[in-house]
Amino acid sequence: MGMKDKVFISSVQKELEAERQALLTLLTTDPFLKDHVEPVLFEQLPPPTRPKGKPYIDALKKCQIYILLLDREYAAKGVEVSPPREEYDLARSMDLPAMALVKGKYDEGRDLRTQAFLKQIKKDHFTYKRFVDRIDLKQEVAAWLRQVLKEERELEQSPEEGESS
């Protein structure tokens, strides 16, 4: 078996922790996905030995797949560009297989900057899906990652590996 593709899972740090953990569990327990991908959650990485400005950007640069989770928050007041927005821009410039998952069916009540970010995602024709709970989030991500692995690496799930999502 070759190297595993690193999957960077991005979101505002103070939001969607349960969803990030659900994806971590999915990617480390699914019989097929665990053999081919490795989740990268910034909050679980060791701190840099030489702290510098944006270590999350360095982490993303080492990844082959990008997943963005969005909900209501954008960034702390006074922060002009959120880390997830920076990661999104970098992932696009790296031409990574990438997907955004937006929590909830409606955009009302989101930070206005988050709404503007969503508009940009749509304008960019960036792949995005909506989800309501962790169950449909895991199903969307599992199906999408299987498609990515098939198209990018010519890897397909065997009948023995079954589907656990």
Secondary structure as the mmCIF struct_conf table of DSSP 4:
data_model
#
loop_
_struct_conf.conf_type_id
_struct_conf.id
_struct_conf.beg_label_comp_id
_struct_conf.beg_label_asym_id
_struct_conf.beg_label_seq_id
_struct_conf.end_label_comp_id
_struct_conf.end_label_asym_id
_struct_conf.end_label_seq_id
HELX_LH_PP_P HELX_LH_PP_P1 MET A 3 LYS A 4
STRN STRN1 ASP A 5 SER A 10
TURN_TY1_P TURN_TY1_P1 GLN A 13 LYS A 14
BEND BEND1 GLU A 15 GLU A 15
HELX_RH_AL_P HELX_RH_AL_P1 GLU A 17 THR A 29
BEND BEND2 ASP A 30 ASP A 30
TURN_TY1_P TURN_TY1_P2 PRO A 31 PHE A 32
HELX_RH_AL_P HELX_RH_AL_P2 LEU A 33 HIS A 36
STRN STRN2 VAL A 37 LEU A 41
HELX_RH_3T_P HELX_RH_3T_P1 PHE A 42 GLN A 44
BEND BEND3 LEU A 45 LEU A 45
HELX_LH_PP_P HELX_LH_PP_P2 PRO A 46 PRO A 48
BEND BEND4 THR A 49 ARG A 50
BEND BEND5 GLY A 53 GLY A 53
HELX_RH_AL_P HELX_RH_AL_P3 PRO A 55 LYS A 61
TURN_TY1_P TURN_TY1_P3 LYS A 62 LYS A 62
BEND BEND6 GLN A 64 GLN A 64
STRN STRN3 ILE A 65 LEU A 70
BEND BEND7 ARG A 72 ARG A 72
BEND BEND8 ALA A 76 ALA A 76
TURN_TY1_P TURN_TY1_P4 LYS A 77 GLY A 78
BEND BEND9 GLU A 80 VAL A 81
HELX_RH_AL_P HELX_RH_AL_P4 PRO A 83 SER A 93
TURN_TY1_P TURN_TY1_P5 MET A 94 ASP A 95
STRN STRN4 ALA A 98 LYS A 103
BEND BEND10 GLY A 104 LYS A 105
TURN_TY1_P TURN_TY1_P6 GLU A 108 GLY A 109
BEND BEND11 ARG A 110 ARG A 110
HELX_RH_AL_P HELX_RH_AL_P5 LEU A 112 LYS A 123
TURN_TY1_P TURN_TY1_P7 ASP A 124 HIS A 125
STRN STRN5 TYR A 128 PHE A 131
BEND BEND12 VAL A 132 ASP A 133
HELX_RH_AL_P HELX_RH_AL_P6 ARG A 134 ARG A 153
HELX_RH_3T_P HELX_RH_3T_P2 PRO A 159 GLU A 161
#
